[in-house]
Amino acid sequence: MRALVGALLLLLTPPLAGCAPRQSQGEPALWRVTDADSEIWLFGTAHMLRPELRWRGPRFEAAFAAADELVTETDASPEMNRTLQALYQRHGALGPGETLADRLGPAEHARTQRIARALGMEPAQLERMRPWAAALRISYAYALSRGMRAEAGVENVLVAEARRRGMRLSYLETPEQQVRVLADLAPPVEARLLADTLSEIEAGGQALDVIDALWARGEVDALGAAFDAQWRAGAPEVHEAVILARNRAFADAIEARLAGEGRIFIAVGAAHLAGEGNVIGLLRERGLDVEGP
């Protein structure tokens, strides 16, 4: 689930004051790419985390302290949050007179309702949502049930610190672009997304904990293998839309930044920096010298 929906949980995590964890016993992976007048650090994030998970380390602290600009996937500031939520509601709503039950078979609809109730949700709240929107809402509720919090997510922590330091803030995607990643899925594909989400919740276990632990320790190969296994179990169209196409766009943007100047810290979801078609590999394929694991 961390790979499947975690890459877009930023859509549903309202900005809150940063609540920085203590220094990590391990440290998430960090990459660096430079030229004569630019220095760019690339850092994979988790949009929601348990507040007690310790992830900060000396390499991260040194790189973030040296940067003049923070770049994240999209603007999730309090000022932009209303726009994000309005976009989500507009693109995620079903047409007049249509219900979620109309998009799902009876068994799948009953399963959706059962899992929603188990997570403390009122199933009726989902009935006017498209399947992709219902999948995000259920995923968010599941993450909360596992002790994950938006305020402990890396972006919320970093943006709050960047604002206090007076760093420049910029973004790789507009809110509209990010919402449309799932909103533009074909109906059968978004129904598969919801079904896969429900299956992962039903499987239970410690998948979220394991992936977050791998991320916090910087075990990039193991993390990429875990992400790839999750993507292979789902619809390839979702993998393409959520990860692979965006990775190519992110690599373009990073290469363009390198053509400029400055010291930039770029923080994007960890699923974009590990596994098949990741941004680091794309940059290296283009001949850039990327330092790091």
C-alpha positions as CSV (number, residue, x, y, z in Angstrom):
1,M,0.0,0.0,0.0
2,R,2.9,2.4,0.7
3,A,3.8,2.2,-3.0
4,L,0.3,2.0,-4.4
5,V,-1.3,5.0,-2.7
6,G,1.4,6.5,-0.5
7,A,2.8,8.3,-3.6
8,L,-0.4,10.4,-3.7
9,L,-1.4,10.6,0.0
10,L,-0.2,14.2,-0.1
11,L,-3.6,14.9,-1.7
12,L,-5.4,14.0,1.5
13,T,-2.9,15.2,4.2
14,P,-3.9,18.8,5.2
15,P,-0.8,20.9,6.0
16,L,-0.1,21.1,9.7
17,A,2.7,22.5,11.8
18,G,5.9,20.4,11.5
19,C,6.5,17.9,14.3
20,A,10.1,16.8,13.6
21,P,11.1,13.4,14.9
22,R,14.3,12.9,16.8
23,Q,17.6,12.0,15.1
24,S,17.4,8.6,13.3
25,Q,19.3,5.5,14.2
26,G,19.5,5.0,10.5
27,E,19.1,7.5,7.7
28,P,17.1,7.6,4.5
29,A,19.1,7.6,1.3
30,L,20.3,10.9,-0.1
31,W,21.7,11.6,-3.6
32,R,23.6,14.6,-4.9
33,V,24.1,15.9,-8.4
34,T,26.3,19.0,-9.2
35,D,27.7,21.1,-12.0
36,A,29.8,24.2,-12.0
37,D,27.2,26.4,-10.4
38,S,24.5,24.1,-9.1
39,E,24.2,21.6,-6.2
40,I,21.0,19.5,-6.0
41,W,20.2,17.0,-3.3
42,L,17.4,14.4,-3.9
43,F,15.6,12.9,-0.9
44,G,12.8,10.4,-0.8
45,T,9.9,11.1,1.5
46,A,6.9,9.4,3.2
47,H,3.9,11.7,3.2
48,M,2.5,10.2,6.4
49,L,4.5,8.6,9.2
50,R,4.3,7.5,12.8
51,P,5.4,10.5,14.9
52,E,7.8,8.3,16.9
53,L,9.6,7.0,13.8
54,R,13.1,8.5,13.9
55,W,14.6,9.3,10.4
56,R,16.8,12.3,10.6
57,G,20.5,11.8,10.3
58,P,23.7,13.8,9.8
59,R,23.8,13.6,6.0
60,F,20.3,14.9,5.8
61,E,20.9,17.7,8.3
62,A,24.0,18.9,6.5
63,A,22.3,18.9,3.1
64,F,19.1,20.5,4.1
65,A,21.0,23.2,6.1
66,A,23.1,24.0,3.0
67,A,20.2,24.4,0.6
68,D,18.7,27.8,-0.3
69,E,15.5,26.3,-1.9
70,L,13.2,23.4,-1.1
71,V,11.3,21.7,-3.9
72,T,8.4,19.3,-3.2
73,E,5.9,17.6,-5.5
74,T,3.2,20.1,-5.1
75,D,2.1,23.1,-3.0
76,A,0.1,21.8,0.0
77,S,0.3,25.0,2.0
78,P,-2.6,26.2,4.0
79,E,-3.3,28.8,1.3
80,M,-3.5,26.1,-1.4
81,N,-5.3,23.5,0.6
82,R,-8.8,24.8,-0.3
83,T,-7.8,24.6,-4.0
84,L,-6.5,21.1,-3.6
85,Q,-9.6,19.9,-1.8
86,A,-11.9,21.6,-4.3
87,L,-10.1,19.9,-7.1
88,Y,-10.3,16.5,-5.4
89,Q,-14.0,16.9,-4.8
90,R,-14.7,18.1,-8.4
91,H,-12.7,15.4,-10.1
92,G,-13.5,12.7,-7.6
93,A,-17.3,13.1,-7.7
94,L,-19.6,10.8,-9.7
95,G,-22.1,12.2,-12.2
96,P,-25.6,13.2,-11.2
97,G,-27.6,10.2,-10.0
98,E,-24.7,7.9,-10.1
99,T,-23.4,6.0,-7.1
100,L,-20.3,4.0,-6.2
101,A,-22.5,0.9,-6.2
102,D,-23.1,1.5,-9.9
103,R,-19.4,1.4,-10.6
104,L,-18.7,-1.8,-8.7
105,G,-20.2,-5.3,-8.7
106,P,-22.4,-6.3,-5.7
107,A,-19.6,-8.3,-4.0
108,E,-17.0,-5.5,-4.4
109,H,-19.4,-2.9,-3.2
110,A,-20.2,-4.9,-0.1
111,R,-16.5,-5.4,0.5
112,T,-15.9,-1.7,0.3
113,Q,-18.6,-1.0,2.8
114,R,-17.4,-3.7,5.2
115,I,-13.8,-2.3,5.2
116,A,-15.0,1.3,5.5
117,R,-17.0,0.4,8.6
118,A,-14.1,-1.5,10.1
119,L,-12.0,1.7,9.7
120,G,-14.6,3.8,11.5
121,M,-16.0,5.4,8.3
122,E,-19.6,5.9,7.3
123,P,-20.0,4.0,4.0
124,A,-22.5,6.4,2.8
125,Q,-19.8,9.0,2.6
126,L,-18.2,7.1,-0.2
127,E,-21.3,6.6,-2.4
128,R,-20.8,9.8,-4.4
129,M,-17.1,9.2,-5.0
130,R,-15.4,7.7,-8.0
131,P,-13.6,4.5,-7.2
132,W,-10.1,6.2,-7.2
133,A,-11.3,8.8,-4.8
134,A,-12.9,6.2,-2.5
135,A,-9.5,4.3,-2.6
136,L,-7.7,7.4,-1.4
137,R,-10.1,8.0,1.4
138,I,-10.0,4.4,2.6
139,S,-6.2,4.4,2.3
140,Y,-6.0,7.6,4.4
141,A,-8.3,6.1,7.1
142,Y,-6.2,2.9,7.1
143,A,-3.0,4.9,7.5
144,L,-4.5,6.7,10.5
145,S,-5.6,3.4,12.0
146,R,-2.0,2.3,11.8
147,G,-0.8,5.3,13.8
148,M,0.4,7.3,10.8
149,R,-0.1,11.1,10.9
150,A,0.1,13.8,8.3
151,E,1.9,16.2,10.7
152,A,4.8,13.7,11.0
153,G,5.1,13.3,7.2
154,V,8.4,14.5,5.8
155,E,7.0,17.3,3.6
156,N,5.1,18.9,6.5
157,V,8.2,18.8,8.6
158,L,10.5,20.2,5.9
159,V,8.1,22.9,4.6
160,A,7.6,24.2,8.2
161,E,11.3,24.4,8.7
162,A,11.9,26.0,5.3
163,R,9.4,28.7,6.1
164,R,11.1,29.5,9.4
165,R,14.5,29.7,7.6
166,G,13.1,31.9,4.8
167,M,14.0,29.3,2.1
168,R,12.5,29.6,-1.3
169,L,9.7,27.1,-1.9
170,S,8.9,25.7,-5.3
171,Y,7.1,22.7,-6.8
172,L,7.3,20.0,-9.5
173,E,3.6,19.8,-10.2
174,T,0.5,22.0,-9.9
175,P,-2.4,20.8,-7.7
176,E,-4.4,20.2,-10.9
177,Q,-1.7,18.0,-12.3
178,Q,-1.4,15.9,-9.2
179,V,-5.1,15.3,-8.8
180,R,-5.5,14.4,-12.4
181,V,-2.9,11.6,-12.1
182,L,-5.7,9.4,-10.8
183,A,-8.7,11.4,-12.1
184,D,-7.7,10.6,-15.7
185,L,-7.6,6.8,-15.1
186,A,-10.1,4.8,-17.2
187,P,-13.1,3.5,-15.3
188,P,-12.0,-0.2,-15.2
189,V,-8.5,0.9,-14.1
190,E,-9.8,3.0,-11.2
191,A,-12.1,0.2,-10.1
192,R,-9.0,-2.1,-10.1
193,L,-7.2,0.5,-8.0
194,L,-9.9,0.4,-5.4
195,A,-10.0,-3.5,-5.4
196,D,-6.2,-3.7,-5.0
197,T,-6.4,-1.2,-2.1
198,L,-9.0,-3.2,-0.4
199,S,-7.0,-6.4,-0.9
200,E,-3.9,-4.9,0.7
201,I,-5.9,-3.7,3.7
202,E,-7.5,-7.2,4.1
203,A,-4.1,-8.8,3.9
204,G,-3.1,-6.7,7.0
205,G,0.3,-7.6,8.3
206,Q,3.2,-5.2,8.8
207,A,3.8,-4.1,5.2
208,L,3.6,-0.4,6.0
209,D,6.0,-0.8,9.0
210,V,8.5,-2.9,7.0
211,I,8.6,-0.4,4.1
212,D,9.0,2.6,6.4
213,A,11.8,0.8,8.3
214,L,13.6,0.1,5.0
215,W,13.2,3.7,4.0
216,A,14.4,5.1,7.3
217,R,17.5,2.9,7.2
218,G,18.3,3.9,3.6
219,E,18.1,0.3,2.2
220,V,17.4,1.4,-1.3
221,D,17.6,-2.0,-3.1
222,A,15.3,-3.7,-0.6
223,L,12.9,-0.8,-0.7
224,G,12.8,-0.8,-4.5
225,A,12.2,-4.5,-4.5
226,A,9.3,-4.1,-2.1
227,F,7.8,-1.3,-4.2
228,D,8.2,-3.3,-7.4
229,A,6.4,-6.3,-5.9
230,Q,3.5,-4.1,-5.0
231,W,3.3,-2.5,-8.4
232,R,3.5,-5.9,-10.2
233,A,0.5,-7.1,-8.1
234,G,-1.6,-4.1,-9.3
235,A,-2.7,-2.6,-12.6
236,P,0.2,-1.6,-14.9
237,E,-1.8,1.5,-15.9
238,V,-1.8,2.7,-12.3
239,H,2.0,2.2,-12.1
240,E,2.5,4.1,-15.3
241,A,0.3,7.0,-14.2
242,V,1.4,7.3,-10.5
243,I,5.1,6.5,-10.8
244,L,6.7,6.0,-14.2
245,A,5.2,9.0,-16.2
246,R,5.8,11.3,-13.3
247,N,9.4,10.0,-12.9
248,R,10.1,11.0,-16.4
249,A,8.7,14.5,-15.8
250,F,10.6,14.8,-12.5
251,A,13.9,13.9,-14.3
252,D,13.2,16.5,-16.9
253,A,12.6,19.1,-14.2
254,I,15.7,18.2,-12.3
255,E,17.9,18.3,-15.4
256,A,16.5,21.8,-16.2
257,R,17.2,22.9,-12.6
258,L,20.8,21.7,-13.0
259,A,21.1,24.0,-16.1
260,G,20.4,26.9,-13.8
261,E,22.2,27.7,-10.5
262,G,21.7,27.4,-6.8
263,R,21.7,24.9,-3.9
264,I,18.4,23.0,-4.1
265,F,16.9,20.3,-1.8
266,I,14.3,18.2,-3.7
267,A,12.0,16.0,-1.6
268,V,9.7,13.7,-3.5
269,G,7.9,10.4,-2.5
270,A,10.4,7.6,-1.9
271,A,8.6,5.5,-4.5
272,H,10.0,7.8,-7.2
273,L,13.6,7.2,-6.2
274,A,13.7,3.4,-5.8
275,G,12.5,0.6,-7.9
276,E,11.8,0.2,-11.6
277,G,12.1,3.4,-13.7
278,N,13.2,5.5,-10.8
279,V,14.3,9.1,-11.2
280,I,17.9,8.4,-10.1
281,G,18.3,5.8,-12.8
282,L,16.8,8.1,-15.4
283,L,19.2,10.9,-14.5
284,R,22.2,8.5,-14.7
285,E,21.0,7.2,-18.1
286,R,21.1,10.8,-19.3
287,G,24.8,10.9,-18.4
288,L,24.5,12.9,-15.2
289,D,26.9,12.0,-12.4
290,V,24.6,11.3,-9.4
291,E,26.4,10.6,-6.2
292,G,24.7,8.3,-3.8
293,P,23.6,4.7,-3.4
